[in-house]
Amino acid sequence: VVYSFIQYICSVFSCVNQCLKSHSKT
């Protein structure tokens, strides 16, 4: 269960990071 949660957080963080990167570029 913990592993699944970590994977989920990693996925979300990756998405958010990319989103912020794109936003910062503008």
VMD Tcl script that builds the backbone (N, CA, C; Angstrom):
set m [mol new atoms 78]
animate dup $m
set s [atomselect $m all]
$s set {name element resname resid chain x y z} {
  {N N VAL 1 A 0.853 -1.208 0.000}
  {CA C VAL 1 A 0.000 0.000 0.000}
  {C C VAL 1 A 0.886 1.254 0.000}
  {N N VAL 2 A 1.904 1.251 0.829}
  {CA C VAL 2 A 2.790 2.422 0.913}
  {C C VAL 2 A 3.453 2.667 -0.444}
  {N N TYR 3 A 3.911 1.588 -1.078}
  {CA C TYR 3 A 4.585 1.719 -2.364}
  {C C TYR 3 A 3.650 2.365 -3.390}
  {N N SER 4 A 2.413 1.922 -3.377}
  {CA C SER 4 A 1.418 2.460 -4.311}
  {C C SER 4 A 1.238 3.954 -4.057}
  {N N PHE 5 A 1.192 4.315 -2.802}
  {CA C PHE 5 A 1.011 5.726 -2.434}
  {C C PHE 5 A 2.199 6.561 -2.915}
  {N N ILE 6 A 3.392 6.022 -2.716}
  {CA C ILE 6 A 4.602 6.734 -3.141}
  {C C ILE 6 A 4.593 6.910 -4.651}
  {N N GLN 7 A 4.200 5.844 -5.363}
  {CA C GLN 7 A 4.154 5.915 -6.815}
  {C C GLN 7 A 3.155 6.980 -7.255}
  {N N TYR 8 A 2.046 7.044 -6.542}
  {CA C TYR 8 A 1.015 8.035 -6.867}
  {C C TYR 8 A 1.547 9.452 -6.640}
  {N N ILE 9 A 2.208 9.644 -5.538}
  {CA C ILE 9 A 2.771 10.963 -5.213}
  {C C ILE 9 A 3.822 11.340 -6.260}
  {N N CYS 10 A 4.636 10.371 -6.634}
  {CA C CYS 10 A 5.676 10.616 -7.633}
  {C C CYS 10 A 5.041 11.060 -8.947}
  {N N SER 11 A 3.991 10.387 -9.323}
  {CA C SER 11 A 3.299 10.709 -10.571}
  {C C SER 11 A 2.729 12.126 -10.508}
  {N N VAL 12 A 2.065 12.424 -9.405}
  {CA C VAL 12 A 1.465 13.751 -9.244}
  {C C VAL 12 A 2.562 14.822 -9.225}
  {N N PHE 13 A 3.618 14.549 -8.489}
  {CA C PHE 13 A 4.702 15.524 -8.384}
  {C C PHE 13 A 5.313 15.797 -9.757}
  {N N SER 14 A 5.488 14.728 -10.533}
  {CA C SER 14 A 6.050 14.866 -11.871}
  {C C SER 14 A 5.154 15.748 -12.727}
  {N N CYS 15 A 3.860 15.517 -12.627}
  {CA C CYS 15 A 2.891 16.299 -13.405}
  {C C CYS 15 A 2.945 17.762 -12.966}
  {N N VAL 16 A 2.948 17.975 -11.684}
  {CA C VAL 16 A 2.964 19.351 -11.157}
  {C C VAL 16 A 4.266 20.044 -11.547}
  {N N ASN 17 A 5.355 19.312 -11.447}
  {CA C ASN 17 A 6.660 19.885 -11.779}
  {C C ASN 17 A 6.677 20.339 -13.235}
  {N N GLN 18 A 6.159 19.483 -14.116}
  {CA C GLN 18 A 6.129 19.812 -15.534}
  {C C GLN 18 A 5.224 21.026 -15.750}
  {N N CYS 19 A 4.123 21.037 -15.031}
  {CA C CYS 19 A 3.169 22.134 -15.156}
  {C C CYS 19 A 3.843 23.446 -14.737}
  {N N LEU 20 A 4.552 23.419 -13.639}
  {CA C LEU 20 A 5.216 24.622 -13.139}
  {C C LEU 20 A 6.316 25.061 -14.107}
  {N N LYS 21 A 7.016 24.083 -14.639}
  {CA C LYS 21 A 8.088 24.389 -15.582}
  {C C LYS 21 A 7.514 25.108 -16.794}
  {N N SER 22 A 6.421 24.581 -17.284}
  {CA C SER 22 A 5.785 25.167 -18.462}
  {C C SER 22 A 5.281 26.573 -18.132}
  {N N HIS 23 A 4.736 26.710 -16.951}
  {CA C HIS 23 A 4.185 28.008 -16.539}
  {C C HIS 23 A 5.316 29.026 -16.346}
  {N N SER 24 A 6.422 28.555 -15.841}
  {CA C SER 24 A 7.537 29.451 -15.562}
  {C C SER 24 A 8.177 29.917 -16.877}
  {N N LYS 25 A 8.080 29.062 -17.892}
  {CA C LYS 25 A 8.680 29.386 -19.183}
  {C C LYS 25 A 8.007 30.615 -19.810}
  {N N THR 26 A 6.724 30.718 -19.668}
  {CA C THR 26 A 5.999 31.815 -20.307}
  {C C THR 26 A 6.464 33.151 -19.744}
}
mol reanalyze $m
mol bondsrecalc $m
mol representation Tube
mol addrep $m
